[in-house]
Amino acid sequence: MIISNEHEFVFVHIPKCGGTSLRMLLSKYDSSGGNFTARVERHPVLGELDFVHLPLDILKKHFENEYSALCKYRSFSILRNPVERFPSSLEQWLKNTSKKHLLDLNEKEIVTLAARKLEDLNRNPDPVTPSMIHFRKQVDFVFLDGIQIIK
């Protein structure tokens, strides 16, 4: 996430939607001192947290000043076709948890892995842990309580 107080805008980075390149370009305008651009750290309430990818419910509850800026300033994000995003999320999860890549697996292993992740998501549809945040629904980064926050 990039927050620019000077230019009054917020870029919300949705995982696996091509936001890294844009975030890097916009980083020179970031007023947060890099607090939300490249870190995974322990949050006192939430535990291990990916501060780059914060869904709006987490932002509102645990980062009130940043959420206030988000509501006050112009805001934007990048969305991606969910069908294309899922394999990218699966690849990211695999790389982060086992140092493997989807191309290292055969078709049966990929189908099994995908089915297992979908089962995990059915049990916990709103993951926030760094290993699972890439599967969080895009809508959670744009809407809150049915209201579009990101313009």
LINFEN-V307330 format. One record per pair of residues at least 6 apart in sequence whose C-alpha atoms are under 8 Angstrom apart, sorted by sequence separation. I is the first residue (numbers start at 1). GAP is how many residues later the second one is. D is the distance in Angstrom with one decimal. If there is no record, write none. Layout:
<<I/GAP/D> <I/GAP/D>>
This chain:
<<3/6/6.1> <4/6/6.3> <13/6/5.6> <41/6/8.0> <42/6/4.2> <43/6/6.2> <60/6/8.0> <94/6/5.9> <95/6/5.7> <121/6/7.7> <127/6/5.7> <142/6/6.0> <143/6/5.4> <3/7/4.5> <13/7/7.6> <27/7/7.7> <41/7/5.5> <42/7/5.9> <59/7/7.2> <60/7/5.3> <94/7/6.2> <142/7/5.8> <143/7/6.9> <2/8/5.5> <3/8/6.6> <40/8/6.9> <41/8/5.6> <59/8/5.8> <60/8/8.0> <94/8/7.3> <102/8/6.9> <127/8/7.3> <128/8/7.4> <142/8/4.9> <1/9/7.0> <2/9/5.0> <40/9/5.5> <41/9/6.8> <127/9/5.9> <141/9/7.8> <1/10/5.4> <2/10/6.8> <13/10/7.4> <27/10/7.7> <40/10/4.4> <41/10/7.4> <91/10/6.0> <126/10/5.8> <1/11/4.7> <39/11/6.3> <40/11/5.9> <56/11/7.8> <91/11/5.7> <125/11/7.3> <126/11/7.4> <1/12/5.2> <11/12/7.6> <39/12/5.8> <40/12/7.8> <90/12/7.9> <38/13/7.2> <39/13/6.5> <23/14/7.4> <37/14/7.1> <38/14/5.9> <121/14/7.9> <36/15/5.0> <37/15/5.0> <35/16/7.2> <36/16/4.7> <36/17/7.9> <2/21/6.8> <1/22/7.2> <7/22/7.7> <6/23/7.7> <2/24/7.0> <90/24/7.1> <2/25/6.6> <4/25/5.5> <5/25/7.9> <6/25/7.7> <3/26/7.5> <4/26/5.0> <5/26/6.0> <2/27/7.6> <3/27/5.2> <4/27/5.1> <90/27/7.9> <2/28/5.3> <3/28/5.7> <4/28/7.8> <2/29/7.6> <3/29/6.3> <2/30/7.5> <2/34/6.9> <97/34/7.2> <1/35/5.3> <2/35/6.9> <96/35/6.8> <1/36/5.9> <15/38/6.2> <93/38/6.0> <13/39/6.8> <14/39/6.0> <93/39/6.8> <13/40/5.8> <14/40/8.0> <12/41/7.6> <13/41/7.8> <93/41/7.5> <12/42/7.9> <92/42/7.4> <89/45/5.3> <90/45/7.9> <89/46/5.9> <86/49/7.1> <1/51/5.7> <1/52/7.0> <1/53/7.9> <19/58/7.7> <10/59/7.6> <19/59/6.5> <79/59/7.0> <10/60/5.9> <18/60/7.0> <9/61/7.5> <17/61/6.1> <17/62/5.7> <3/63/7.7> <10/63/6.6> <12/63/7.4> <14/63/7.0> <17/63/5.3> <5/64/8.0> <9/64/5.0> <10/64/6.3> <11/64/5.8> <12/64/6.3> <13/64/6.2> <14/64/6.9> <16/64/7.9> <8/65/5.0> <9/65/4.6> <10/65/4.7> <11/65/5.2> <12/65/5.2> <13/65/7.3> <14/65/7.3> <77/65/7.8> <3/66/7.7> <8/66/6.4> <9/66/5.5> <10/66/6.6> <11/66/5.7> <3/67/7.8> <17/68/7.0> <16/69/6.2> <16/72/6.4> <16/73/6.3> <77/73/7.2> <76/74/5.6> <75/75/5.3> <76/75/5.7> <75/76/5.5> <74/77/7.0> <50/78/7.9> <71/78/6.8> <49/79/7.1> <50/79/7.1> <49/80/5.8> <50/80/5.0> <53/80/7.2> <70/80/7.8> <48/81/6.4> <49/81/5.6> <48/82/6.8> <50/83/7.6> <57/83/7.4> <56/84/6.1> <55/85/5.4> <56/85/5.3> <55/86/4.6> <56/86/7.1> <54/87/7.2> <56/87/7.3> <57/87/6.6> <56/88/6.3> <40/90/7.2> <15/118/7.3> <16/118/6.4> <15/119/5.1> <15/120/7.9> <14/124/6.5> <14/127/6.4> <12/129/7.2> <12/138/8.0>>
